[in-house]
Amino acid sequence: MLILASASPRRRELLAQVGYKFEVRPAHILEDPLEGEDPIMYVTRLAREKAEAVFRDLTAASPKPGKNIVVLGADTTVTLDRTIVGKPQDAADAARILRMLSGRTHRVITGVALVTAEGTEVAAEATAVQFLTLSDEEIAAYIATGEPMDKAGAYGIQGHAARWIPRIEGCYFNVMGLPLALVCSLLEASSIQPPLG
């Protein structure tokens, strides 16, 4: 049984898109970075902590602890100049973040973790994303849509912000929050295949 330890609707859509059947069990953990924590270490730690928390909860209630349970955790952040840029706290914070990203190239990093009874596999994917220069009017109009508010970096590449992104280097799906090729490789290495066909 595959479990997605995330409440993200985008991760749910992406995992379903490649044919996997799964249940959603969001994890509830603190997501603050540790002092001096590297962005890759940050997202892989959170992905592991989410997956392990859900695995513990599920196996504690099971008579056969974890035998057929596979939990996938993920966490995504945006980095600029090696600084972690999280989700905006409010509209003013979203405007601040978008002004920082305007006219520059940033990185989106997703950590993924797969927890089974045999152990934990952790990996990360990074994608460079180039932004056009944004006017204050464009930023204000975008924030008014509500789209930036629950997203790392205050934007969604699959939404209105797509018109400001002329180029990426790396996995597109990683920018949405789930690097599909990497995730599928981890799942297949654990003998989990999507029921396609």
C-alpha positions as CSV (number, residue, x, y, z in Angstrom):
1,M,0.0,0.0,0.0
2,L,1.5,3.3,-1.1
3,I,0.9,6.4,1.1
4,L,1.5,10.0,0.2
5,A,2.5,11.9,3.3
6,S,1.5,15.3,1.9
7,A,-1.6,17.5,1.8
8,S,-0.4,19.1,-1.4
9,P,-3.1,18.8,-4.2
10,R,-0.3,19.3,-6.8
11,R,1.6,16.3,-5.5
12,R,-1.6,14.2,-5.4
13,E,-2.3,15.1,-9.0
14,L,1.2,14.4,-10.2
15,L,1.5,11.0,-8.5
16,A,-1.9,10.0,-10.0
17,Q,-0.9,11.4,-13.4
18,V,1.8,8.7,-13.7
19,G,-0.6,5.9,-12.8
20,Y,0.0,5.2,-9.1
21,K,-2.9,4.3,-6.7
22,F,-2.3,5.6,-3.2
23,E,-3.8,7.0,-0.1
24,V,-3.1,10.5,1.3
25,R,-2.1,10.8,4.9
26,P,-0.6,14.3,5.6
27,A,2.1,14.6,8.2
28,H,2.1,17.3,10.7
29,I,5.6,18.3,11.7
30,L,7.5,21.6,12.3
31,E,8.9,22.9,9.0
32,D,11.3,25.6,10.2
33,P,14.9,25.3,8.9
34,L,17.6,24.6,11.5
35,E,20.2,27.3,12.1
36,G,22.7,27.2,9.2
37,E,20.9,24.3,7.5
38,D,21.8,23.8,3.8
39,P,18.7,24.0,1.5
40,I,19.2,20.4,0.3
41,M,19.7,19.1,3.8
42,Y,16.6,21.0,4.9
43,V,14.2,19.6,2.3
44,T,15.5,16.0,2.6
45,R,15.2,16.2,6.4
46,L,11.6,17.4,6.2
47,A,10.7,14.8,3.5
48,R,12.2,12.0,5.7
49,E,10.5,13.3,8.9
50,K,7.1,13.5,7.2
51,A,7.4,10.0,5.8
52,E,8.7,8.5,9.0
53,A,6.0,10.1,11.1
54,V,3.2,8.7,8.9
55,F,4.9,5.3,8.7
56,R,5.1,5.2,12.6
57,D,1.5,6.2,12.9
58,L,0.3,3.5,10.4
59,T,2.5,0.7,11.8
60,A,1.6,1.4,15.4
61,A,-2.0,0.5,14.6
62,S,-1.1,-2.5,12.5
63,P,-0.9,-6.1,13.6
64,K,1.8,-6.7,10.9
65,P,4.0,-3.7,11.5
66,G,4.8,-2.0,8.1
67,K,5.1,-5.2,6.0
68,N,3.3,-3.8,3.0
69,I,3.3,-0.1,3.7
70,V,5.4,2.3,1.6
71,V,5.3,6.0,2.6
72,L,6.4,8.8,0.2
73,G,7.3,12.1,1.8
74,A,8.3,15.3,-0.1
75,D,9.2,18.9,0.7
76,T,10.0,21.7,-1.7
77,T,11.7,25.0,-1.2
78,V,13.0,27.9,-3.3
79,T,16.5,29.2,-2.8
80,L,18.1,32.4,-4.0
81,D,21.8,33.1,-3.3
82,R,21.8,29.9,-1.1
83,T,19.1,31.4,1.1
84,I,15.9,29.4,1.8
85,V,12.8,31.2,0.6
86,G,9.7,29.6,2.1
87,K,6.0,30.1,1.6
88,P,4.7,33.7,2.1
89,Q,3.2,34.6,5.5
90,D,0.8,37.1,3.9
91,A,0.3,39.3,0.9
92,A,3.0,41.7,1.8
93,D,5.5,38.8,2.3
94,A,4.5,37.4,-1.1
95,A,5.2,40.8,-2.7
96,R,8.6,40.9,-1.0
97,I,9.5,37.4,-2.3
98,L,8.3,38.1,-5.8
99,R,10.4,41.3,-5.9
100,M,13.4,39.2,-4.8
101,L,12.9,36.7,-7.6
102,S,12.1,39.3,-10.3
103,G,14.6,39.4,-13.1
104,R,16.8,36.6,-11.6
105,T,17.3,32.9,-11.7
106,H,16.6,30.9,-8.5
107,R,16.6,27.2,-7.7
108,V,13.7,25.0,-6.7
109,I,14.8,22.0,-4.6
110,T,12.5,19.1,-3.7
111,G,13.6,16.5,-1.2
112,V,11.8,13.1,-1.4
113,A,11.9,10.2,1.1
114,L,10.6,6.6,0.7
115,V,10.0,4.7,4.0
116,T,9.4,1.0,4.1
117,A,9.9,-1.7,6.7
118,E,13.4,-2.2,5.2
119,G,14.5,1.4,5.7
120,T,14.5,4.9,4.3
121,E,15.7,6.1,0.9
122,V,16.2,9.9,0.5
123,A,17.0,11.9,-2.6
124,A,16.7,15.5,-3.9
125,E,16.2,17.2,-7.2
126,A,17.1,20.8,-8.1
127,T,15.8,22.9,-11.0
128,A,17.0,26.4,-12.0
129,V,14.1,28.8,-12.9
130,Q,14.5,32.1,-14.7
131,F,12.1,34.9,-14.0
132,L,11.4,38.0,-16.1
133,T,11.4,41.4,-14.5
134,L,8.1,42.0,-12.8
135,S,6.4,45.4,-12.3
136,D,4.8,46.3,-9.0
137,E,1.5,46.2,-10.8
138,E,2.0,42.7,-12.1
139,I,3.0,41.5,-8.6
140,A,0.0,43.1,-7.0
141,A,-2.4,41.7,-9.7
142,Y,-0.9,38.2,-9.2
143,I,-1.2,38.3,-5.4
144,A,-4.8,39.3,-5.8
145,T,-5.5,36.0,-7.5
146,G,-4.5,34.2,-4.3
147,E,-2.3,31.8,-6.2
148,P,1.0,32.6,-4.4
149,M,-0.2,32.1,-0.9
150,D,0.5,28.4,-0.3
151,K,3.5,28.0,-2.5
152,A,7.3,28.0,-1.8
153,G,8.6,31.1,-3.6
154,A,5.1,32.6,-3.8
155,Y,4.3,31.3,-7.3
156,G,3.1,28.3,-9.2
157,I,4.7,27.5,-12.5
158,Q,1.6,25.7,-13.6
159,G,-0.6,28.8,-13.1
160,H,-0.6,32.5,-13.9
161,A,3.1,32.9,-13.2
162,A,4.0,30.7,-16.2
163,R,4.1,33.8,-18.4
164,W,7.1,35.2,-16.4
165,I,9.2,32.0,-16.8
166,P,11.0,31.9,-20.1
167,R,13.4,29.1,-19.2
168,I,14.1,26.4,-16.7
169,E,17.0,24.0,-16.4
170,G,16.0,20.6,-14.9
171,C,12.7,18.9,-14.1
172,Y,9.5,20.9,-14.6
173,F,7.5,18.7,-12.3
174,N,10.1,19.4,-9.5
175,V,9.0,23.0,-9.7
176,M,5.4,21.9,-9.1
177,G,6.6,20.0,-6.0
178,L,7.2,16.4,-7.1
179,P,10.1,15.3,-9.4
180,L,8.3,12.5,-11.1
181,A,11.2,10.7,-12.8
182,L,13.1,10.6,-9.5
183,V,10.1,9.5,-7.5
184,C,9.2,6.8,-10.0
185,S,12.8,5.5,-9.9
186,L,12.6,5.2,-6.1
187,L,9.3,3.5,-6.2
188,E,10.3,1.0,-8.9
189,A,13.5,0.2,-6.9
190,S,11.2,-0.7,-4.1
191,S,9.2,-3.0,-6.5
192,I,6.2,-0.6,-6.7
193,Q,4.9,-0.3,-10.2
194,P,2.0,1.8,-11.3
195,P,-1.0,-0.3,-12.5
196,L,-1.0,1.0,-16.1
197,G,-2.8,-0.5,-19.0
